[in-house]
Amino acid sequence: DLKLNLAAPFMAAMWVTRAFVPAMVARGSGCIVNVQSPAAYCAFGGATGYIAGRWALRGLSEATRADLHGTGVHVQVCAWCRMCCMGTVAYP
């Protein structure tokens, strides 16, 4: 379902971030880690809704990092596997 693919990763990360960031900012430290699909870095055919949802999460992470600059709270985005624009690449 297109709505689910677009909204689920973005909304879940946003709700969790909004719940925990105020306490992190108040104490002046913390780390938000969003685990991301390689689809947030390299688009491929046949999965438009999925890819758009992952790019939205990437944008949320980058914007949150900018908003929290100087507060002691850090935002990291980690991709769960490696991928190139030519297709999935398996690493031993």
Residue pairs with C-beta under 8 A, 6 or more apart in sequence:
1 49
2 49
5 49
5 50
5 52
5 53
6 49
6 52
6 53
6 56
7 53
8 53
9 53
9 54
9 56
9 57
10 53
10 56
10 57
10 60
13 34
13 57
13 60
13 61
14 60
17 32
17 60
17 64
20 30
20 32
21 30
21 32
21 64
21 68
21 73
23 30
24 30
24 32
24 71
24 72
24 73
25 68
25 71
25 72
25 73
27 72
28 71
28 72
29 72
29 73
30 72
30 73
30 74
31 73
31 74
31 75
31 76
32 61
32 64
32 73
32 74
32 75
32 76
33 75
33 76
33 77
33 78
34 57
34 60
34 61
34 75
34 76
34 77
34 78
35 78
35 79
35 80
36 54
36 57
36 58
36 61
36 77
36 78
36 79
36 80
37 50
37 54
37 79
37 80
38 79
38 80
38 81
38 82
38 83
38 88
39 47
39 50
39 51
39 54
39 55
39 83
40 51
40 54
40 55
40 57
40 58
40 77
40 79
41 58
41 79
41 83
42 83
42 84
42 85
43 51
43 55
44 51
44 85
44 87
58 77
61 75
61 76
61 77
62 75
62 77
64 75
65 74
65 75
68 74
68 75
81 88
81 91
82 89
82 91
83 89
